[in-house]
Amino acid sequence: MSLSGKLLIGDGPAGAVIAVGAPGSRTLGDLQRDAASVARALPAAGGGEVLLFCEDRYLFCAGLLGAWMAGFPVALPPNGLAATLRLFAAKSPAFLHDGKGSGGLDLRTLADSPAAGEHAAVPIEPERHLVTVYTSGSTGAAQPCRKTGAQILGEASLQIRAFGIGKTDRVLATVPAHHIYGLLFSVLVPLLSGAAFVRTTPLLGEAVAEALRLSGATVLVSVPAHLRTLALLDKEELRSVRLLFSSGAPLDAATAARLALLVEGSFEILGSSETGGIATRRAGRGASWTPLPGVRALEGEGGQLLLDSPFLAPGLPRPHPCADRIARAADGSFVHLGRLDDVVKIAGKRVALSEVEARLREVPGVADAAVLAVPSQRYGSELRAAVTGKGLDPAALRQALLQHFDATVVPRQVHVLAQLPLLENGKLSPARLLQLTGGGGGEIPALPLGASGETQRFEVPIGADLPWFRGHFDDFPLLPGVVQLELIVAAQIRRSWPELGAVRRLTRIKFRKPIRPGQTLILELTRTAASVSYALLRDAEVCSSGTLELEAGGRA
């Protein structure tokens, strides 16, 4: 595989337009000049990753290519929360942004500075570490995924060939560029193919329709939560779109069928930050997925997906066991049955959260639904559901579910919300949903610091704006113990050892030192069989500690 900086920036004429929309169009020559300006503004490469967070997709590209020119890999944060950006910026030799962060290098001024001469293209070796993306945090703490040139640029090149994306296309995305899906389809695919992209990121309905009208975009990159509103548009408003992509979660049947009528080339993409792209299918054309060229999806014990792919990180075992369940057909296609941790056990009965969500969406009047499992003293776990729509009766919704599920499985609580809490990439925020439905909630980002044997360490910033400080206490705000246990300790245990089940017992829990707003903690987790001991430390002081005993194999 041969990759070069010149290929990244483009082989076309300098006057070719590569970015459109507010605050103005930009050409290939502009991008090369601005990337060179960014490269000169960076310190000499000496280790570390440059942090990049830009809402303007063109400035994002200038920062990305500029960092690569200067010899740096780039870290893309899991979200734009102030606490997250502060945490990452403190560990980076430079922070590139367009006004979101404090300090760092504001690319709105750098990108307008004149470049002194032309900057030579930088070769990109296949094995070079280019970028670290982070999982969205929708299923646990965000985890880092390092990507080489062969992985990230190789997949972008494959998607270009698979879908025939070229110089006449314009790409509009409703997902940000700092997540893997947005990075691939709204940044790297246009740059490598010679297509142009829209600089802004409209989210819903009328805003997307207006952006399509103004830009004439031919490729729309989105997620199910946004596409449910786009499906309400008429064919005329989507007339310029020849390709529509959806990823992040399965499209519900009604939305998929509607989109297939609006845009003939409507596709769903299956993949993850960890694995890259896995498979694709036509929206509204059945449940089977077809692996991408060069990708093999095998079925392991219990239906576990075993993946062999050129987009996996070097050094991973092949095939790689994934946290997904599939049913594979003889021709290599497969049906995705959900995540392994999508199945929970309630009073001895197994139920898939996605199946309960699907049944709720079938009820007339329900626009969308989300279900999460919470600990239960009586049943081990119990379900909590939230729906959106008009004129909905929670009792009637529970009765509808009783036609399909045992009474012990049906959610004890069904909440009608104005809208579901979503992360910026369109995925559900379980922590925020937990808060909206009666307990817990919020997002406390954590950065993995490494592991030694069965001990794992995380850095946990305690933002001053966390909701649990309000009223606890006004003159001396403290982080409640239940928040420490559920949203820091238990959350990291679930992410680190998903094969463990519900918490059975807490032992030797001690809250020694107060945790105050703005502090940074170190979380240490040490596993012994089905028990995990923890310590939350501030400098050398132990703030709280104890042991959580869990059900062994509770999620099998």
N, C-alpha and C positions, 0 to 999 in steps of 0.2 A: 504493500500500500504506500503510495507516494503522496505526501502532503506538503504544502508550502504556504508561507505567509501570503505570497502573491495570490494563490488560489483562494485564500480566505477573504482577502480584500476584494478580489474580483479580477477577471481578465478582460473586462469590457473597457470601453472608452471612459476617460475621466469625467466626461459630461453625462454619463448614464445616471438617471435618477434612481436612488436606492432607498430613499425615505420620503414619505409624503405626510401631509397633515400638519396641524398646529404643532410647533410654531413656525413651520415652513419646510419646504422640500429641501433635500440635500442630495448631492451627487456622490459618485464613487470617489472623485477627486477630493471633495470635501471630507469624506470619511478618512481617507489616507492622511490628509493634512492634520485633521483633528486628533486622530490616533497618535500621530507622531508628536503632537503637542503634549498629549497625556504622557507618552513615554518619557519625554524630556523632563516633565515635572516630577516624575517618580524618583525615589532614591535609588542608589545602585542596588541591584539585586543581590541579596545576601541571606536568603532564607525567608521563610514565611510566605503567606498568601495575602495578596491585596484584596481588601474587602470592597465589593462593588454592589451598590444599590441605587438604581435609577428608575424612576417611573417613565421618563422619556426614553423610548426604545432606541432612538438614534444615539443619544448620549450614552446609553448602556453599551451600544456597539463600539463607540469610540473608546470608552473605558476598557472594555474587554480586549480589544485589539491593541490598545496602547499598553496595557499591562503585559500582554504576551510579547510585544515588541521589546519591552524593557526586561524581559526574562522572568517575569513573575507568573506563577499560577494565580487564579482568581478564586476567592471564596464568595459564594452567593448565599446569603442568609436565608433561613427558612421563612422569615416574614419580616415586615417592616416595623414591628413594635419597637418603641424607643429603647426598652430594656435589652432587647435582642441585639440591636445595632450597637449599643454601648458595649455589650459583652464582647462582640466580635471585633469591634474597632480597637478595643484595648489590646488585642492580641495580634493586630495586623500592622505591618510597616507603613501602610497608607490606607485611607478610606476614601473611595471615589463615590460621589453622590451628586444629585441635582437639587439639593436644598433640603432633603429629608433629614439628614444628620447634622450634628453640630461638629465643628472642626473639620478636619480632613480637607480634601480637594473638591471644590464645587465645580463640576464640569460645565456648568452653564457659562462660566467665564473662560475656562481653559479652552473650550471648543471654539471660541471666537478669536483666539489669539493666532496671529500669523505664524506659519511654520517657516523655519530657516532652511530652505532647500527641501529636497525630496528625501524621504526616509526609505531605505532599502527594505524590501520584504524580508521577513524573518522565516527561515525554514522551520517547519513544525514536524519533529520526528514522531513516528507513530507511538513510541513508548513515553513521550514527554507528558508529564502531569500538567494539564491545562486548567482544570477547574474542579472545585469541590462543591457539589450541590448537597442539599440537605433534604431529608424526607420531610413531608409536609407537617408532621406532628399530629395527623388525624388519627393515628392508631397508637400514639405514644410519644415519647420525647423525640425531637428531631435528631436524626443520625447522619453523620457525614458520609458522603459517597464520592471518593476521588475518581476522576475521569481522565483517561489518557487521550491523546490525539486520535489513536486508532478507535477508541470506543465512541467518543462523542462526535467526531467528524465523520467517522465511518458510518455511524447510524444516520446522520444527516444526509450523507451522499446516497445511502440506500433508499431513504424515504423519497428523495428527489427522483430517483430512477423508478421506484415502484409506482409513483403517482403522476409522473410526467410533469413535474413542476419546472418552469423555465422562465426565460427573460421577460416574457409578456405578462407574467402573473404579478398580482399585488396581494399581499398577505395582511389580513386584519385579524388581530387576536383579542379575545376577552380575558386572557390569562396573562399574568406578569412574566417578564423575561427572566426573572431570577429563579423560577422553578424549572425543573428538567423539561417538562412538556413545552412550556413557553420558550425556553432557551433553544430547543431543537427546532420547533416548527415556526416560530416567529422571528428568530434571529439567524441561526446557522443555516437553515434551509434556504432562506432568501439570499444570504451572503454567498453561499456556495453555488446556487443556481443562477444568480444574476437577477433574481426577482426583486421587486421593491416591497417594503413593508410600511404599515401605518404606524406613526410614532406613538399615538395615544392608545389607551386600553379601555374602550367603552365596555360596560358590563351588561346592561339589560335592554331588551325591547327597542324602544324608540331611539335611544342613544346609539345602538348598534346600527339600526336602519339608517339613521342620519349619517353615520360614518361610512357606511356602504355607499350611500348616494353620493357623498362628496369625493370619496376615494376611487370608486369603481372597482373595489377589491374583488378578486376572482377566487381567493382562497380564504375561508373563514375558519379560525382555530378557536374552539370553545370547549365548554364543559357542560354536563347535563343540567346543572342548576341554572345556568344562563340560557341553555337551549330550550328549556321548558317555556320561557317567555318568548323566545324567538319563534317557536312553533306557532305562535298566535299571529305572526306576521303573514301577509299574503305573498303570493309568488312574485308579484311585481316588485316588492321591496327587496327581494333576494335575487332579482333577475341577473345581476352581474356575477353571482357566485356559481362557479362550476365545481368546486371541491369544498366540502364541509367536513371538518374533523372534530370528533368528540373523544375525550379521554378523562380519566380520573375516577370514573364510576360508570356502571352500566346505564345506558339509556332505558327508561321505562318504555314499554311496548307502544303506548299511545304516542309519545313524543317521537320515537324512532319512525313509526309509520308516517306521521305527519311530515317529518323532515325529509323522508324519502320521496314524498310527493313534491315538496318544495324545491329540493336540490337533488338531482339524480345521483350525483357523485357524493353521497353522504356516507362517511366511514367512521367507525369506532376504532380506537387504538387502545390495545391492552399493553400495559407496561408499568414500570415503577422506577423510582430514582435509583434503586439498587441494581436492577437488571437491565435498564434501558428498554427499548421496544421489544415486545414478545410476539404479538399477533394482531391481525386486523379482521374486520368483518364489515359487510355492507349494513347500514342501518335499516332496520325493518325487514331484513331478509333471512331471519332465522337466528338461532342461538349459537351456531358453530363459529369458532374462531379458526382462521388459517394462519399458521406461523409465518413470520416474515422470512424472506429468503436467507438461508444459512442458519436459521433457528430451528431447533428441535425441541418439542414439548413431549416429555415422557410422563407416564403415570406410575407413581410409586405406591407404596403401601398406604392404604386408606385414601387413595386418590390424590396424594400429595403431588404437586407439580415438580418434576425434575427437569431443569432447564439446561440445555446446551446452546450457547449463543456466543457470537463473536463480540458482543457488547458487554459481556461480563468482565469484572475486574481481573487483571492478571493475577494468577496464583490461586483463584477460587477453584474448588473441585468441579470437575465436569463429569456428569451433569450436576448442576447446583440445586440443592433442595430449597424450594420457595415456600412461602407462607400462604399458598393457594391450593385449592382442591379442584381437580379437573376430572372429566370422563373423556378418555381419548378414543377416537375412531380409528379404524384400520388405515385410512388414507392420511393420517397424521394430524387431521383437524381435531378440535376438542371443544367440549362445552365447559365453560368456567362455572364452578359450583360455589364460588365464594372463597373467602379466606379461611384458613384453619381456625383462626381466633374469632371468626364470625359465628361459630357454633358454640353455644353455651349450654350448661346443664342446669336445669331448674327442677328441684325435687326429683332428681333421677332421670328426667326427660330431656333429651337433646332437642334444641331448636336453633334454626339459623336466623339471625337478626334480619338478614336481607329478605328472607321469605316473609317475615312479619311485616316488614316495610312494604313489600310488593302487595300483600293482601290489603293493607290500609289504603294504598293508592288506587285499588280497584273500587273502593267505596265511592259512590257518587258524591261529588262536591269536594273531595279531597284533592288538593292541588299537589301536595308533596308530603312526605312522611319521613321520620327518622326514629330509630329505636336504639336504645342503649341498655346494657345490663349493669345493674348496681348490686353491691353486696346485700345479702339478706340473712338475718340470723336464723330464720325459719327454713328457707329453701336453699341457702347457699348463694343463689343469685335470684334476682327478679328483674323484670323488664319495665322500662319506662319509655313512653312514646310521646312524640310531638307531631302535630299535623298542621298544615296550613289550608285555608279554604274558608268559604262563607257558609254560615248557618249550620255549623257542625255541632253535634251533641256527643260529648265524650262517652256517655253511657251507651248510646246507639252504636258508636264505633267499637266499643268492647263487645257488644252483642254480635256485631258483624264478624269479629275475629273468632268468637266462640263457634262459628260454623266450620272453622278450619283447625282450631287448636284446642287442646285440653285447657280447662279453666285455670290450672296452676301456671300455665305458660302465658296466658293472655296478660298484657301489661296491667299492673295494678293502677297505674296513673296514665291517663291520656290527656295531654295538654294541647289546646288550640292556640297557636301563635300567629302573629301577623306575618312573620317570616322565619325560616330556619336560620340559626346562626352559622354562617359560613366563614371559612378561612379565605384569604385573598385569592387562592387558586381554585375556588369554587367547591372545595371539599367541606364536609361538615366539621364543625368544631365540637367534639364530644364534651370537652371541658366546659365550654360556654353553654351547651345544651343542658348539662348537668346542673349548672347554676340556674338556668331559666326554669327548670322543672322541679326545683325545690331543694337543692343542696349541692355544696361543692362548687365547682366551676372555676373559670378563669384560666389563664395560661401563664405558667411559670417556666420559661425556657431553660433548658439545661444543656450544657456542652460536655460531651464525653471527654475525659482526660486520659483514658486508657484502662487496661485491665492487667492484673497479675494473678494468675491462677483463677480462683473463684471469687476474687475481689475486684469490683469495678468501681471507678471513681468518676464523679461528675462535678462540674462547676455550676452553681445555681445562683443567679443574680436575683435578689429580692427587690423588685421594683417598688418605688414609693407610691405608685398609683394602683397597687393591687387592691381589689375591693374588700378583702377581709380585714384590712386595717381600719376601715370606716366603722366607728363605734366600738373599737376594741383596742385601745381605749382612747378617748379624745386627747387627753393630755400626754399620754405615753403609749403610742400605738404599738401593738405586739401582734406577731403572726400566730393565730390560734393553733393549738396542738393538733386538732383534727385536720387542719389544712396541711400541716407538715406531714402527717402520716398518710393521708389519702392522695394529695395532689403533688407531693414530692417523692416520698418514699415508695408507697404502693404503686404509683404510676411508673416509676423507674424499674421496679421489680417486674411489673407486667411486660415492660418493653424488653428487659434484659433476659428474662426467662419465661417466655410465653407458654411453655408447657406446664407451668405451675397453675393451680386453680385458685379458688377463692381463699381469702384469709380466714383461717379457723380460729386463731387465738393470738392475742398480743401478750408478750411477756417482757418483764424487766424494762418497761417503758419509763424513761426518766427525762423530764424537761428541766435542764440545768441552767441554761442561760437564755435570756430573752432574745428573740430575733426581731430586729427593727427594720423599718423601711430603708432601702438604699444599701443594705449590706450584701456582701457576696459570700456564699457558703460553699463548702466542699461536702459532697455526699459520698460516703463510702458504704458499699453493699458487699457483704460476704455471705455466700451461700454454703450451707451444709445440708445436703439431701433436700428436704422440702421446707427447710427453715432458712430465713435470710435475716442476718443481723445488720443493723445499720448504725451509722453515726453521722450526724450533721455537725460540721465543724466550722468555726469562724476563727481564722488563723490557727492557733494551736489549742483553742478552747472547744470543748464539746458542748454544743447547744442542746442537743437531744440525742437519745440513743435507745436501743431496745432490739427486740427480735419479733419478727412476724412469722408465724407458723401457717403454712398454706397447704391446700389439698394437693397431693402429688398426682400429676397427670390429669388434673381437673378439666383441662381443655381438650383432651384427646377426642 
